[in-house]
C-alpha cells in the first residue's frame, strides 16, 4: 500500500463504521454502545481510485495509563505514530465535546497530516456541529455519512490535498489476482498423487478459548511485541483481530478472538456479536489453537469449543497456558493427557503443548505442533494404498451382517483434504453401523498417521450398470 491512514476520535463518533466503509467489508464490530473497539485493526482500503491501508482505533479517553482505557489509548497512540495521514473524526450531530478539543491537541502535536472528518452529517441539525468543528484548528471539516456512504468524493479530494498526488498515487501498479480464501475442502484431481507438503505456503491460525485464558497474551508473546490489548480483566478482546507474522521464514496470519462463554451466559447484544465474529474466524482459519487455562482446564465450554472446531473441519491444537502457575508439573501433565484422551475421543491423538505466554516458555514447541497438525490436515493418500489397507481390514474384521445379509465394502478413495475426506463404496450404505464407520476412521488414523484432525467418511452405494434395463425374453 502507498500510505497508511489512522482513524482517530473519541468513542462513538463512527470510526469503525468508516473503517468498514473504506475496507468494503463489515470487519469491525459496530454498536451504539461507546467503546466497542479496543484493539487497533488494519486492513487494505479503497476510496475510489485510492488504495491504502486503514487502521481502526479505540476511542480516545483521558484515563490513567494502568487502566483499561489507558491501555487502549496507548494502542491508539501507536497507530498515530505508524500512520502517514490521520482522519480525525467528530460527531457533527452532537457537536464538539471537551474530549474532542483535548484530543485534537494531541493529534496536532503528532505533526502528521490531518483530515478533519465530520461524521453523521446526514442528521438533522448536523450543520451547526460541522461549523463548530472549525474551532479545532485542523482545517476545513469534510462532512460525510459513514453509515450511508455520503460525502466520500469530498473525502477523497481531502486525502489528495493533504498528502499530494505524488505520494497518493506513488504505489500504483498492476497487482496479481488475490488468492481465494481458505477452502473448506480441497478437491483431489489425481487420486493416486501424494504431493509433498509445501512448507512455504502461508498459513491462517485462529486462537480461541474461554475469556481470560491468555489468548491475546499468547499472540503478543509469539510475535514479540505488545500488539494486542491485554490485562487481568476478562473479556478485553471483542473483535477478531488479524496479525501478520513470520515464523522461520513462513508467512502466518494470526487471528485473536473474543473469549467464548457458554451460550446461556451470553445475553448482551455486543457479546453475541463478538462470539459470532470469533466463530467466523474459526471457519476461515486452517489451524485453530485452543487455549486452555492449565489451572482450570476442560470446563464444559472448552469441550464445546473443541467439538465445534472438529465439526467445522479445522485442524486443532491445544495450548495449556499459564504453565508457570503449576506447582506439580509432572503429575498435572499426566492428568491432562489422560483427560484429553478421555474427553476428546473425536480428536484422538490431538497435539497438546504446555506453554506460558507470560514467560515465553513452550512457544517453539507450540508452533512445531501447529505445523505438524497442518501437515496431517493437508495429507493425501493414494487410492492404491487405501485399497490395500481396506483388504486387510475386511480380512480381519469384515462388516457385520444386517438383517441376515452381509454388507460388502468394495473400495475406498480419498476425495478431499483440509480436512481429509474419504468415500467408501459399499452395498446398502444406509445399513452400515456407526460403530463400524468409527472403526474405519480409527484405522485410517493409526495406519496412515493422521492423529488429532477431523476425518470425514462418506458411504456411497456403487452404481448397478444393469439397473433400469428390462429383462430380455428369449
C-alpha positions in Angstrom: 0.0 0.0 0.0 1.2 3.5 -0.8 0.3 5.1 2.6 -1.4 4.4 5.9 -4.4 6.2 7.4 -5.3 6.0 11.1 -8.9 6.8 12.1 -8.9 8.7 15.4 -11.6 10.3 17.6 -13.4 10.0 20.9 -15.7 7.0 21.5 -18.9 6.5 19.5 -18.3 9.0 16.7 -18.4 6.3 13.9 -14.8 5.4 13.5 -15.5 1.6 13.0 -18.3 2.4 10.6 -16.0 4.5 8.5 -13.4 1.7 8.7 -15.9 -0.8 7.4 -16.9 1.5 4.6 -13.3 2.0 3.4 -12.4 -1.7 3.8 -15.5 -2.6 1.8 -16.4 -5.3 4.4 -18.1 -5.5 7.8 -14.9 -6.3 9.6 -15.1 -4.2 12.8 -18.0 -4.6 15.3 -20.4 -1.7 15.3 -22.8 -0.9 18.0 -24.4 2.2 19.7 -22.5 1.3 22.9 -19.5 3.6 23.3 -16.1 2.0 23.4 -16.8 -1.2 21.4 -13.4 -1.1 19.6 -10.5 -1.8 21.9 -7.6 -3.2 19.8 -6.3 -1.4 16.7 -7.1 -3.2 13.5 -5.6 -2.6 10.0 -6.9 -3.6 6.6 -6.5 -2.8 2.9 -8.8 0.1 1.9 -10.1 1.7 -1.3 -11.6 5.1 -1.8 -12.5 5.3 -5.4 -9.1 5.2 -7.2 -7.0 5.5 -3.9 -5.6 2.3 -2.5 -4.1 2.5 1.0 -4.1 0.8 4.4 -6.6 2.0 7.0 -6.2 1.5 10.8 -9.2 1.4 13.1 -8.5 2.5 16.7 -10.2 2.7 20.1 -11.9 5.9 21.2 -9.5 8.4 22.8 -10.2 8.6 26.5 -8.4 10.6 29.2 -7.5 7.9 31.8 -4.5 6.7 33.8 -2.1 4.5 31.9 -2.6 1.4 34.1 -6.3 1.3 33.5 -8.0 -0.5 30.6 -9.0 2.9 28.9 -5.4 4.0 29.4 -4.0 0.9 27.7 -6.5 1.4 24.9 -5.2 4.9 24.4 -1.6 3.7 24.2 -2.7 1.4 21.3 -4.2 4.4 19.6 -1.0 6.5 20.1 0.9 3.6 18.4 -1.4 3.8 15.4 -0.8 7.6 15.2 2.9 7.0 15.1 2.6 4.4 12.3 0.2 6.4 10.1 1.1 8.8 7.3 -2.3 10.5 7.5 -4.9 10.9 10.3 -8.6 11.0 9.9 -9.8 12.9 13.0 -13.5 12.1 13.3 -16.0 14.2 15.1 -19.8 13.7 15.5 -21.5 16.5 13.6 -24.8 15.6 15.1 -23.8 16.1 18.7 -21.2 18.9 18.1 -17.8 19.3 19.8 -17.2 18.0 23.3 -14.3 18.8 25.6 -12.6 15.5 24.7 -12.6 16.5 21.0 -10.6 19.6 21.8 -8.2 17.8 24.1 -7.5 15.0 21.6 -7.2 17.5 18.7 -4.3 19.0 20.5 -2.6 15.6 20.8 -3.1 14.9 17.1 -1.8 18.4 16.3 1.4 17.7 18.3 2.0 14.4 16.4 2.9 16.5 13.4 1.1 14.3 10.9 -1.2 15.5 8.0 -4.8 15.6 9.3 -8.2 15.4 7.6 -11.0 16.6 9.8 -14.0 14.3 9.2 -17.4 15.5 10.4 -19.4 12.2 10.5 -23.2 11.7 10.8 -23.6 14.8 8.6 -26.9 13.4 7.3 -28.6 14.0 10.7 -30.9 16.9 11.3 -29.1 19.8 12.9 -25.6 18.5 11.8 -24.8 21.7 10.0 -24.3 23.5 13.3 -21.9 20.8 14.6 -19.9 20.8 11.4 -19.4 24.6 11.6 -18.4 24.2 15.2 -15.6 21.8 14.1 -13.7 24.7 12.6 -12.8 25.6 16.2 -10.4 22.7 16.4 -8.0 24.4 14.0 -7.5 21.3 11.9 -8.7 22.8 8.7 -12.0 22.5 6.9 -14.2 19.7 8.1 -15.3 17.2 5.5 -19.0 16.3 6.0 -19.7 12.6 5.4 -22.1 9.9 6.5 -20.1 6.7 7.0 -23.3 4.7 7.5 -24.9 5.8 4.2 -21.7 6.3 2.2 -22.3 10.1 1.6 -19.5 12.6 1.1 -16.8 10.1 0.1 -15.8 12.1 -3.1 -15.0 15.1 -0.9 -13.1 12.8 1.5 -11.0 11.5 -1.5 -10.2 15.1 -2.6 -9.2 16.0 1.0 -6.8 13.0 1.1 -5.1 14.1 -2.1 -4.8 17.7 -0.8 -3.3 16.5 2.4 -0.7 14.2 1.0 -0.2 15.4 -2.5 -0.7 13.5 -5.8 2.8 12.2 -5.9 2.5 10.4 -2.6 -1.1 9.2 -3.0 -0.5 7.6 -6.4 3.1 6.5 -5.8 2.5 2.9 -5.2 0.1 2.1 -8.1 1.0 -1.0 -10.1 -0.8 -3.9 -11.7 -1.4 -6.4 -8.9 -1.7 -10.1 -9.4 -5.2 -11.5 -8.6 -5.6 -12.2 -4.9 -5.7 -15.8 -3.8 -9.1 -17.0 -2.8 -10.0 -17.6 0.9 -9.1 -20.9 2.5 -11.3 -23.7 1.1 -13.4 -25.8 3.4 -12.4 -28.9 1.5 -9.9 -29.1 -1.4 -10.8 -31.5 -4.2 -8.2 -34.0 -5.3 -7.7 -34.1 -9.1 -5.5 -37.1 -9.2 -6.5 -39.8 -6.6 -3.1 -41.6 -6.9 -1.0 -38.5 -6.3 0.6 -37.9 -2.9 2.2 -34.4 -3.3 4.8 -33.2 -0.8 3.8 -30.7 1.9 4.6 -27.1 1.0 6.4 -25.5 4.0 6.5 -22.1 2.3 2.8 -21.6 1.8 1.1 -19.0 4.1 -1.0 -20.3 7.0 -4.0 -18.9 8.9 -4.2 -19.6 12.6 -7.0 -18.7 14.9 -6.5 -18.5 18.7 -9.7 -19.3 20.6 -10.8 -20.2 24.2 -12.7 -19.0 27.2 -12.4 -15.5 28.5 -9.2 -14.7 30.3 -7.4 -17.8 29.2 -4.5 -15.7 27.8 -5.2 -15.7 24.1 -4.0 -12.1 23.4 -1.0 -12.5 25.7 -0.1 -15.7 23.8 -0.2 -13.9 20.4 1.9 -11.0 21.8 4.5 -13.5 23.1 4.6 -15.2 19.7 5.2 -12.0 17.6 7.4 -10.4 20.2 5.5 -7.1 20.7 2.6 -5.7 22.6 0.4 -5.7 19.5 -2.9 -6.7 21.3 -4.5 -5.2 24.4 -4.1 -7.5 27.4 -4.8 -7.2 31.1 -6.3 -9.0 34.1 -9.8 -8.1 33.1 -11.8 -10.8 31.5 -13.4 -10.2 28.0 -11.0 -7.4 26.9 -10.9 -8.6 23.2 -14.1 -8.0 21.3 -13.2 -8.0 17.6 -11.4 -10.8 15.8 -8.1 -9.0 15.1 -5.7 -10.4 12.5 -1.9 -10.0 12.9 0.6 -10.8 10.1 3.7 -12.5 11.3 6.6 -14.6 10.0 7.9 -17.8 11.7 11.1 -19.4 10.3 10.5 -17.5 7.1 6.9 -18.6 6.7 4.1 -16.0 6.4 1.4 -16.6 9.1 -1.7 -14.6 9.8 -2.8 -14.9 13.5 -6.4 -14.2 14.5 -7.1 -13.2 18.0 -10.7 -13.8 19.0 -13.1 -12.8 21.8 -13.5 -15.3 24.7 -16.4 -17.6 24.2 -18.6 -18.2 27.2 -21.5 -20.7 27.5 -24.5 -19.7 25.3 -26.8 -19.4 28.4 -24.5 -16.7 29.8 -24.2 -14.6 26.6 -27.1 -12.1 27.0 -25.8 -8.8 25.8 -26.0 -8.0 22.1 -22.4 -6.8 21.9 -21.1 -10.1 23.3 -23.2 -12.0 20.8 -21.6 -10.0 18.0 -18.2 -10.8 19.5 -18.8 -14.5 19.6 -20.2 -14.5 16.1 -17.0 -12.8 14.9 -15.0 -15.5 16.7 -16.9 -18.2 15.0 -16.3 -16.6 11.7 -12.6 -16.5 12.4 -12.7 -20.3 13.1 -14.4 -21.0 9.8 -11.8 -19.1 7.8 -8.7 -20.5 9.7 -6.7 -23.5 8.8 -5.3 -24.3 12.3 -7.1 -23.4 15.5 -5.1 -23.1 18.7 -7.4 -23.9 21.7 -6.0 -22.0 24.7 -6.9 -23.7 28.0 -6.1 -22.3 31.4 -3.9 -25.1 32.9 -5.1 -24.2 36.4 -8.8 -24.9 35.5 -8.7 -27.0 32.2 -11.5 -28.8 30.4 -14.5 -26.8 31.6 -17.7 -27.7 29.7 -17.2 -24.7 27.4 -13.7 -25.9 26.5 -15.1 -29.2 25.3 -17.8 -27.5 23.3 -15.3 -25.2 21.6 -13.2 -28.3 20.6 -16.2 -30.1 19.3 -17.2 -27.0 17.3 -13.7 -26.9 15.7 -14.0 -30.6 14.8 -17.4 -30.1 13.2 -16.1 -27.2 11.2 -13.3 -29.4 9.9 -10.4 -27.2 11.2 -7.1 -28.5 12.4 -7.0 -28.1 16.2 -4.0 -27.8 18.6 -4.4 -27.5 22.4 -2.2 -25.0 24.3 -2.3 -25.5 28.1 -1.5 -21.9 29.1 -0.3 -20.5 32.5 2.0 -23.4 33.0 4.2 -21.2 35.2 1.5 -21.3 37.8 1.5 -25.1 38.1 3.3 -26.4 41.2 3.4 -30.1 40.3 4.1 -30.2 36.5 4.7 -33.9 36.1 1.5 -35.1 37.8 -0.5 -32.3 36.2 0.8 -33.2 32.7 -0.1 -36.9 33.2 -3.6 -36.0 34.3 -4.1 -33.6 31.4 -3.0 -36.2 28.9 -5.4 -38.7 30.3 -8.3 -36.2 30.3 -7.5 -35.1 26.7 -7.8 -38.7 25.5 -10.9 -39.4 27.5 -12.9 -36.2 26.8 -12.0 -35.7 23.2 -12.3 -39.1 21.5 -13.4 -37.4 18.2 -9.9 -35.9 18.0 -7.8 -38.8 19.1 -4.1 -38.0 19.1 -4.6 -34.2 19.2 -1.4 -32.3 19.7 -1.3 -30.7 23.2 1.5 -28.5 24.4 2.2 -26.8 27.7 3.1 -23.1 27.4 3.4 -19.9 29.4 2.5 -16.8 27.4 3.8 -14.7 30.3 7.3 -16.2 30.3 7.5 -17.3 26.7 8.0 -21.0 27.6 7.0 -23.6 25.1 6.2 -21.3 22.2 8.5 -23.1 19.7 7.0 -26.4 20.6 3.6 -25.0 20.1 4.4 -23.8 16.6 6.0 -27.2 15.8 2.8 -28.8 16.8 0.8 -26.4 14.7 2.9 -27.2 11.6 2.7 -31.0 12.2 -1.1 -30.8 12.6 -1.3 -28.7 9.4 0.7 -31.3 7.5 -1.8 -34.0 8.6 -4.7 -31.8 7.7 -3.4 -31.5 4.2 -2.4 -35.1 3.8 -3.3 -37.1 0.7 -3.3 -40.9 0.4 -3.3 -42.7 -2.9 -6.2 -44.9 -3.8 -3.8 -47.9 -4.2 -2.6 -47.7 -0.6 -6.1 -47.2 0.7 -7.4 -50.3 -1.1 -4.5 -52.4 0.1 -5.4 -51.3 3.6 -9.1 -52.0 3.3 -8.4 -55.5 2.0 -6.5 -56.3 5.2 -9.3 -54.7 7.3 -12.0 -56.8 5.6 -10.0 -59.9 6.2 -9.6 -59.4 9.9 -12.8 -57.5 10.7 -15.4 -57.5 8.0 -18.7 -55.5 8.4 -21.4 -57.2 10.3 -24.4 -58.9 8.7 -27.6 -56.8 8.9 -31.0 -58.5 8.6 -29.2 -61.7 7.7 -27.3 -60.1 4.7 -23.6 -59.4 4.7 -22.5 -55.8 3.9 -19.9 -55.6 1.2 -17.2 -53.0 1.0 -15.8 -52.6 -2.5 -13.2 -49.8 -2.4 -12.0 -46.6 -0.6 -10.7 -43.4 -2.1 -9.8 -40.0 -0.8 -11.8 -37.2 -2.4 -10.8 -34.2 -0.3 -8.2 -32.7 2.0 -8.4 -29.9 4.6 -9.8 -32.0 6.4 -9.1 -35.5 4.9 -12.3 -36.8 3.4 -12.8 -40.4 2.1 -15.6 -42.2 0.2 -16.3 -45.9 1.0 -18.1 -47.7 -1.8 -20.3 -50.4 -0.3 -23.6 -52.2 -0.6 -26.6 -50.7 1.4 -24.7 -47.7 3.0 -27.8 -46.8 5.0 -27.5 -50.1 6.9 -23.8 -49.7 7.8 -23.5 -49.4 11.7 -22.0 -46.2 13.1 -19.6 -48.3 15.2 -18.0 -49.8 12.1 -17.6 -46.4 10.5 -15.8 -45.3 13.7 -13.7 -48.4 13.4 -12.7 -47.4 9.9 -11.9 -43.8 11.0 -9.6 -45.1 13.8 -7.9 -47.5 11.4 -7.2 -44.6 9.0 -5.7 -42.6 11.9 -3.4 -45.3 13.0 -2.4 -46.8 9.7 -1.7 -43.5 7.8 -0.5 -41.4 10.8 -3.3 -38.9 10.9 -3.7 -38.0 14.6 -5.8 -35.2 16.0 -7.6 -33.9 12.9 -11.2 -34.4 11.9 -11.6 -37.2 9.3 -14.7 -37.4 7.1 -16.0 -40.7 5.8 -18.9 -40.8 3.4 -20.6 -44.1 2.4 -21.8 -44.5 -1.2 -23.6 -47.3 -3.0 -21.9 -48.4 -6.2 -23.9 -48.0 -9.3 -25.5 -51.0 -10.9 -24.8 -50.9 -14.7 -27.8 -53.1 -15.4 -30.3 -51.1 -13.3 -33.3 -49.9 -15.3 -32.9 -52.4 -18.1 -35.9 -54.5 -18.9 -35.2 -58.2 -18.8 -35.0 -59.6 -22.3 -37.1 -62.6 -23.1 -36.0 -65.4 -25.4 
